Amino acid sequence: MSTPLIIGLILLALVVFVWFLYNLLVAARMRVKEAFSQIDIQLKRRTDLIPNLVETVKGYAKHEKSVFENVTKARTALMSARTVEKKAEANNMLTDALKSLFAVAEAYPNLRATENFKTLQDELSDTENKIAYSRQFYNSTVLDYNTKIAVFPNMIIASLFNFKAEQFFAATEEEKKEIKVQF
């Protein structure tokens, strides 16, 4: 075999290798985006349920105006958030506001007994479970992607083509605190 042919084959093998790694990284990045869109879908579902829940509680607790305003502000913040960090922050703010709303609802036994409130509460609970699953799936996908761009030789291709590490959808310090249940 001639030297130019060997050099040509080596260059061809190198190009095919880079092409393969690049496509692998692009596919991993697309999985991260798809996983994030699943969180977005569930957060949207949650924000769609909230006005109905607020209206139901309002009928019983008209004097709890600040609670309703906080829920509305948090919902608006979540709907306008665009980045992973902003969505996580707004999600945590909405979770806190909903805790206040449910605390208000606890003071009204007739409200808790209504079918509409029970249905909305069940739907919200189901959505919260889906959000938790979506967050877990997203974080697993981000871990896979971040690992792929950090290992050798992928890191060379990742840096050449400007692949950046993605952020995890993390819990806040408030969410990590131990919950004390008292009866």
TIKEVO-123824 format. One line per field, with one value per residue (C-alpha): residue in three letters; chain; y, x, z negated. Coordinates in nm, 2 decimals. Last residue first. Layout:
BEGIN
resn	(Ala, ...)
chain	(A, ...)
v	(Y, ...)
u	(X, ...)
w	(Z, ...)
END
This chain:
BEGIN
resn	(Phe, Gln, Val, Lys, Ile, Glu, Lys, Lys, Glu, Glu, Glu, Thr, Ala, Ala, Phe, Phe, Gln, Glu, Ala, Lys, Phe, Asn, Phe, Leu, Ser, Ala, Ile, Ile, Met, Asn, Pro, Phe, Val, Ala, Ile, Lys, Thr, Asn, Tyr, Asp, Leu, Val, Thr, Ser, Asn, Tyr, Phe, Gln, Arg, Ser, Tyr, Ala, Ile, Lys, Asn, Glu, Thr, Asp, Ser, Leu, Glu, Asp, Gln, Leu, Thr, Lys, Phe, Asn, Glu, Thr, Ala, Arg, Leu, Asn, Pro, Tyr, Ala, Glu, Ala, Val, Ala, Phe, Leu, Ser, Lys, Leu, Ala, Asp, Thr, Leu, Met, Asn, Asn, Ala, Glu, Ala, Lys, Lys, Glu, Val, Thr, Arg, Ala, Ser, Met, Leu, Ala, Thr, Arg, Ala, Lys, Thr, Val, Asn, Glu, Phe, Val, Ser, Lys, Glu, His, Lys, Ala, Tyr, Gly, Lys, Val, Thr, Glu, Val, Leu, Asn, Pro, Ile, Leu, Asp, Thr, Arg, Arg, Lys, Leu, Gln, Ile, Asp, Ile, Gln, Ser, Phe, Ala, Glu, Lys, Val, Arg, Met, Arg, Ala, Ala, Val, Leu, Leu, Asn, Tyr, Leu, Phe, Trp, Val, Phe, Val, Val, Leu, Ala, Leu, Leu, Ile, Leu, Gly, Ile, Ile, Leu, Pro, Thr, Ser, Met)
chain	(A, A, A, A, A, A, A, A, A, A, A, A, A, A, A, A, A, A, A, A, A, A, A, A, A, A, A, A, A, A, A, A, A, A, A, A, A, A, A, A, A, A, A, A, A, A, A, A, A, A, A, A, A, A, A, A, A, A, A, A, A, A, A, A, A, A, A, A, A, A, A, A, A, A, A, A, A, A, A, A, A, A, A, A, A, A, A, A, A, A, A, A, A, A, A, A, A, A, A, A, A, A, A, A, A, A, A, A, A, A, A, A, A, A, A, A, A, A, A, A, A, A, A, A, A, A, A, A, A, A, A, A, A, A, A, A, A, A, A, A, A, A, A, A, A, A, A, A, A, A, A, A, A, A, A, A, A, A, A, A, A, A, A, A, A, A, A, A, A, A, A, A, A, A, A, A, A, A, A, A, A, A, A)
v	(1.56, 1.70, 1.63, 1.78, 1.80, 1.78, 2.05, 1.96, 2.16, 2.48, 2.43, 2.43, 2.11, 2.08, 2.07, 2.00, 2.24, 2.14, 2.11, 2.29, 2.16, 2.41, 2.21, 2.18, 2.15, 1.86, 1.69, 1.71, 1.61, 1.30, 1.15, 1.14, 1.18, 1.52, 1.56, 1.22, 1.26, 1.58, 1.41, 1.11, 1.33, 1.56, 1.26, 1.14, 1.50, 1.52, 1.18, 1.28, 1.61, 1.44, 1.20, 1.48, 1.67, 1.37, 1.32, 1.69, 1.65, 1.36, 1.58, 1.87, 1.64, 1.50, 1.85, 1.96, 1.67, 1.71, 2.08, 2.02, 1.74, 1.97, 1.83, 2.03, 2.35, 2.25, 2.18, 2.54, 2.59, 2.33, 2.53, 2.81, 2.56, 2.44, 2.79, 2.84, 2.52, 2.64, 2.95, 2.74, 2.52, 2.83, 2.97, 2.64, 2.62, 2.98, 2.89, 2.57, 2.75, 3.03, 2.78, 2.57, 2.88, 3.04, 3.16, 3.35, 3.08, 3.01, 3.38, 3.41, 3.11, 3.26, 3.59, 3.42, 3.21, 3.51, 3.71, 3.43, 3.41, 3.79, 3.79, 3.55, 3.74, 3.57, 3.22, 3.00, 3.11, 3.20, 2.83, 2.73, 3.02, 2.94, 2.58, 2.67, 2.93, 2.66, 2.38, 2.55, 2.63, 2.26, 2.15, 2.41, 2.26, 1.92, 2.02, 2.21, 1.91, 1.71, 1.99, 1.94, 1.58, 1.67, 1.92, 1.67, 1.41, 1.66, 1.71, 1.33, 1.31, 1.60, 1.43, 1.10, 1.28, 1.45, 1.13, 0.95, 1.24, 1.26, 0.88, 0.90, 1.19, 1.00, 0.69, 0.90, 1.06, 0.72, 0.59, 0.89, 0.86, 0.49, 0.57, 0.85, 0.61, 0.35, 0.00)
u	(-5.16, -4.82, -4.62, -4.27, -4.13, -3.76, -3.60, -3.50, -3.79, -3.67, -3.31, -3.45, -3.48, -3.28, -3.37, -3.02, -2.84, -2.70, -2.33, -2.22, -2.16, -1.95, -1.86, -1.48, -1.55, -1.79, -1.55, -1.27, -1.49, -1.61, -1.25, -1.26, -1.55, -1.72, -1.96, -2.11, -2.13, -2.33, -2.57, -2.63, -2.67, -2.90, -3.12, -3.13, -3.22, -3.50, -3.64, -3.64, -3.80, -4.06, -4.14, -4.18, -4.40, -4.61, -4.66, -4.75, -5.00, -5.17, -5.19, -5.33, -5.59, -5.68, -5.71, -5.93, -6.16, -6.18, -6.25, -6.53, -6.68, -6.72, -6.62, -6.30, -6.50, -6.75, -6.46, -6.32, -6.00, -5.81, -5.88, -5.66, -5.37, -5.44, -5.39, -5.07, -4.92, -5.02, -4.81, -4.51, -4.54, -4.58, -4.25, -4.08, -4.21, -4.09, -3.74, -3.73, -3.87, -3.61, -3.32, -3.44, -3.48, -3.80, -4.01, -4.33, -4.58, -4.40, -4.40, -4.77, -4.85, -4.64, -4.82, -5.16, -5.08, -4.95, -5.26, -5.49, -5.31, -5.32, -5.70, -5.79, -6.11, -6.32, -6.26, -6.55, -6.61, -6.24, -6.15, -6.33, -6.20, -5.84, -5.88, -6.02, -5.74, -5.48, -5.57, -5.42, -5.09, -5.06, -5.11, -4.85, -4.61, -4.68, -4.61, -4.30, -4.16, -4.21, -4.04, -3.74, -3.72, -3.74, -3.46, -3.24, -3.31, -3.21, -2.87, -2.81, -2.89, -2.65, -2.38, -2.41, -2.42, -2.09, -1.94, -2.02, -1.90, -1.58, -1.52, -1.61, -1.37, -1.09, -1.15, -1.13, -0.81, -0.66, -0.77, -0.62, -0.29, -0.28, -0.35, -0.09, 0.17, 0.12, 0.00)
w	(-6.47, -6.37, -6.06, -6.04, -5.69, -5.67, -5.46, -5.10, -4.94, -5.12, -5.00, -4.65, -4.44, -4.12, -3.75, -3.64, -3.42, -3.08, -2.99, -2.67, -2.32, -2.14, -1.83, -1.90, -2.27, -2.22, -1.97, -2.22, -2.51, -2.32, -2.33, -2.64, -2.87, -2.96, -2.66, -2.71, -3.09, -3.05, -2.81, -3.04, -3.34, -3.15, -3.05, -3.41, -3.53, -3.27, -3.37, -3.74, -3.65, -3.44, -3.72, -3.97, -3.72, -3.67, -4.04, -4.07, -3.79, -3.97, -4.28, -4.08, -3.93, -4.27, -4.42, -4.13, -4.17, -4.54, -4.50, -4.24, -4.46, -4.75, -5.09, -5.12, -5.07, -5.35, -5.58, -5.54, -5.74, -5.54, -5.23, -5.36, -5.42, -5.06, -4.93, -5.14, -5.01, -4.66, -4.71, -4.81, -4.51, -4.29, -4.42, -4.36, -4.01, -3.95, -4.06, -3.86, -3.55, -3.59, -3.62, -3.33, -3.11, -2.97, -3.27, -3.16, -3.26, -3.59, -3.68, -3.60, -3.82, -4.10, -4.07, -4.07, -4.37, -4.56, -4.47, -4.59, -4.92, -4.96, -4.91, -5.19, -5.28, -5.02, -5.16, -5.05, -4.69, -4.66, -4.71, -4.39, -4.20, -4.31, -4.20, -3.87, -3.81, -3.92, -3.68, -3.37, -3.56, -3.64, -3.28, -3.18, -3.44, -3.30, -2.94, -3.04, -3.23, -2.91, -2.71, -2.93, -2.84, -2.47, -2.51, -2.69, -2.43, -2.16, -2.34, -2.34, -1.97, -1.89, -2.10, -1.92, -1.58, -1.67, -1.79, -1.46, -1.24, -1.44, -1.39, -1.02, -0.97, -1.16, -0.95, -0.63, -0.75, -0.83, -0.49, -0.31, -0.50, -0.41, -0.04, -0.04, -0.18, 0.08, 0.00)
END
